[in-house]
């Protein structure tokens, strides 16, 4: 019983502190950015970690500067007009059907909520504006085997991992931008 009240008190305290910070709520404030910058300059591990982030993001920034739609086109979305679903239904953990048509593309649901034996091909090899949801995969068991095109309903977590990968690149790019643009 005491734990329940302690948890409630902590959640109220955290909520009040979050709202007191103001918005937008950023990873770090200006003083902390200077501290992070200093750490990257002085600490080999921090410099290496930051360099790894830059290396992951840099080639996609270069591509984006030449083609603003390239990375967005690789998102797993319901792209096709008339099939930009607003409601998605699963049956026994598998895609069943979608309904509605949003005025803009909507995020694609996984074809099934179970794992399969494939991982996504590199981002550069994914189908842009993929209307079918079929995903190119590489076998986890035999990575040297030829890539295969998996039907949407057999794609497992590939849809989700595709979007997480792209959004993680965006998050990392935002972090680099934040550190590079100090007040």
GITA-V497859 format. One record per residue. N is the residue number from 1. RES is the residue in one letter. OMEGA is omega in radians with two decimals (999 if undefined). BURIAL is b if it has 9 or more other C-alpha atoms within 8 Angstrom, else e. Layout:
n->N res->RES omega->OMEGA burial->BURIAL
n->N res->RES omega->OMEGA burial->BURIAL
This chain:
n->1 res->X omega->3.12 burial->e
n->2 res->X omega->-3.14 burial->e
n->3 res->X omega->-3.13 burial->e
n->4 res->X omega->3.14 burial->e
n->5 res->X omega->3.11 burial->e
n->6 res->X omega->3.12 burial->e
n->7 res->X omega->3.12 burial->e
n->8 res->X omega->-3.14 burial->e
n->9 res->X omega->3.12 burial->e
n->10 res->X omega->-3.11 burial->e
n->11 res->X omega->3.07 burial->e
n->12 res->X omega->3.13 burial->e
n->13 res->X omega->3.13 burial->e
n->14 res->X omega->-3.14 burial->e
n->15 res->X omega->-3.14 burial->e
n->16 res->X omega->3.13 burial->e
n->17 res->X omega->3.12 burial->e
n->18 res->X omega->-3.13 burial->e
n->19 res->X omega->-3.14 burial->e
n->20 res->X omega->-3.10 burial->e
n->21 res->X omega->-3.09 burial->e
n->22 res->X omega->-3.09 burial->e
n->23 res->X omega->0.04 burial->e
n->24 res->X omega->3.13 burial->e
n->25 res->X omega->-3.08 burial->e
n->26 res->X omega->3.10 burial->e
n->27 res->X omega->-3.06 burial->e
n->28 res->X omega->3.03 burial->e
n->29 res->X omega->-3.06 burial->e
n->30 res->X omega->3.12 burial->e
n->31 res->X omega->-3.13 burial->e
n->32 res->X omega->3.10 burial->e
n->33 res->X omega->3.11 burial->b
n->34 res->X omega->3.12 burial->b
n->35 res->X omega->3.12 burial->e
n->36 res->X omega->3.11 burial->e
n->37 res->X omega->3.13 burial->b
n->38 res->X omega->-3.13 burial->e
n->39 res->X omega->3.12 burial->b
n->40 res->X omega->3.14 burial->b
n->41 res->X omega->-2.98 burial->b
n->42 res->X omega->-3.06 burial->e
n->43 res->X omega->-3.11 burial->e
n->44 res->X omega->-3.12 burial->e
n->45 res->X omega->-3.14 burial->e
n->46 res->X omega->3.11 burial->b
n->47 res->X omega->3.13 burial->b
n->48 res->X omega->-3.14 burial->e
n->49 res->X omega->3.13 burial->e
n->50 res->X omega->3.09 burial->b
n->51 res->X omega->3.10 burial->e
n->52 res->X omega->3.11 burial->e
n->53 res->X omega->3.13 burial->b
n->54 res->X omega->-3.13 burial->b
n->55 res->X omega->3.11 burial->e
n->56 res->X omega->-2.99 burial->e
n->57 res->X omega->-2.94 burial->b
n->58 res->X omega->-3.09 burial->e
n->59 res->X omega->3.13 burial->e
n->60 res->X omega->3.03 burial->e
n->61 res->X omega->3.10 burial->e
n->62 res->X omega->3.12 burial->e
n->63 res->X omega->-3.11 burial->b
n->64 res->X omega->3.12 burial->b
n->65 res->X omega->3.13 burial->e
n->66 res->X omega->-3.09 burial->e
n->67 res->X omega->-3.06 burial->e
n->68 res->X omega->-3.08 burial->b
n->69 res->X omega->-3.00 burial->e
n->70 res->X omega->-3.06 burial->b
n->71 res->X omega->3.12 burial->b
n->72 res->X omega->-3.11 burial->e
n->73 res->X omega->3.13 burial->b
n->74 res->X omega->3.08 burial->b
n->75 res->X omega->3.07 burial->b
n->76 res->X omega->-3.06 burial->b
n->77 res->X omega->2.92 burial->b
n->78 res->X omega->-3.02 burial->b
n->79 res->X omega->-2.94 burial->b
n->80 res->X omega->3.09 burial->e
n->81 res->X omega->-3.06 burial->e
n->82 res->X omega->3.13 burial->e
n->83 res->X omega->3.08 burial->b
n->84 res->X omega->-2.92 burial->b
n->85 res->X omega->3.04 burial->b
n->86 res->X omega->3.08 burial->b
n->87 res->X omega->3.13 burial->e
n->88 res->X omega->-3.08 burial->b
n->89 res->X omega->3.09 burial->e
n->90 res->X omega->3.05 burial->b
n->91 res->X omega->-3.11 burial->e
n->92 res->X omega->3.09 burial->e
n->93 res->X omega->-3.13 burial->e
n->94 res->X omega->3.09 burial->b
n->95 res->X omega->3.09 burial->b
n->96 res->X omega->-3.12 burial->e
n->97 res->X omega->3.04 burial->e
n->98 res->X omega->3.11 burial->b
n->99 res->X omega->3.10 burial->b
n->100 res->X omega->3.12 burial->b
n->101 res->X omega->3.13 burial->b
n->102 res->X omega->3.12 burial->b
n->103 res->X omega->3.13 burial->e
n->104 res->X omega->3.09 burial->e
n->105 res->X omega->3.13 burial->b
n->106 res->X omega->-3.10 burial->b
n->107 res->X omega->-3.11 burial->e
n->108 res->X omega->3.03 burial->b
n->109 res->X omega->3.05 burial->e
n->110 res->X omega->3.14 burial->b
n->111 res->X omega->3.06 burial->b
n->112 res->X omega->-3.09 burial->b
n->113 res->X omega->3.09 burial->b
n->114 res->X omega->3.12 burial->e
n->115 res->X omega->2.94 burial->e
n->116 res->X omega->-3.08 burial->e
n->117 res->X omega->-3.07 burial->e
n->118 res->X omega->2.98 burial->b
n->119 res->X omega->-3.14 burial->b
n->120 res->X omega->2.98 burial->b
n->121 res->X omega->3.09 burial->b
n->122 res->X omega->-3.08 burial->e
n->123 res->X omega->-3.13 burial->e
n->124 res->X omega->-3.08 burial->e
n->125 res->X omega->-3.12 burial->e
n->126 res->X omega->-3.08 burial->b
n->127 res->X omega->3.10 burial->e
n->128 res->X omega->3.13 burial->e
n->129 res->X omega->-3.08 burial->b
n->130 res->X omega->-3.09 burial->b
n->131 res->X omega->-3.06 burial->e
n->132 res->X omega->-3.06 burial->e
n->133 res->X omega->3.07 burial->b
n->134 res->X omega->-3.04 burial->b
n->135 res->X omega->3.02 burial->b
n->136 res->X omega->-3.09 burial->b
n->137 res->X omega->3.05 burial->b
n->138 res->X omega->-3.12 burial->b
n->139 res->X omega->3.04 burial->b
n->140 res->X omega->-3.06 burial->e
n->141 res->X omega->-3.14 burial->e
n->142 res->X omega->-3.07 burial->e
n->143 res->X omega->3.13 burial->e
n->144 res->X omega->3.11 burial->e
n->145 res->X omega->3.12 burial->e
n->146 res->X omega->3.10 burial->e
n->147 res->X omega->-3.13 burial->b
n->148 res->X omega->3.08 burial->e
n->149 res->X omega->-3.11 burial->e
n->150 res->X omega->3.07 burial->b
n->151 res->X omega->-3.10 burial->b
n->152 res->X omega->-3.08 burial->b
n->153 res->X omega->3.12 burial->b
n->154 res->X omega->-3.02 burial->b
n->155 res->X omega->3.10 burial->b
n->156 res->X omega->-3.12 burial->b
n->157 res->X omega->-3.09 burial->b
n->158 res->X omega->3.12 burial->b
n->159 res->X omega->-3.12 burial->b
n->160 res->X omega->-3.09 burial->b
n->161 res->X omega->3.05 burial->b
n->162 res->X omega->-3.09 burial->b
n->163 res->X omega->3.10 burial->b
n->164 res->X omega->3.13 burial->e
n->165 res->X omega->-3.11 burial->e
n->166 res->X omega->-3.14 burial->b
n->167 res->X omega->3.06 burial->e
n->168 res->X omega->3.06 burial->e
n->169 res->X omega->3.12 burial->b
n->170 res->X omega->3.11 burial->e
n->171 res->X omega->3.14 burial->e
n->172 res->X omega->3.09 burial->b
n->173 res->X omega->3.11 burial->b
n->174 res->X omega->3.12 burial->e
n->175 res->X omega->3.10 burial->e
n->176 res->X omega->3.14 burial->b
n->177 res->X omega->-3.14 burial->e
n->178 res->X omega->-3.13 burial->e
n->179 res->X omega->-3.13 burial->b
n->180 res->X omega->-3.08 burial->e
n->181 res->X omega->3.14 burial->e
n->182 res->X omega->-3.12 burial->e
n->183 res->X omega->999 burial->e
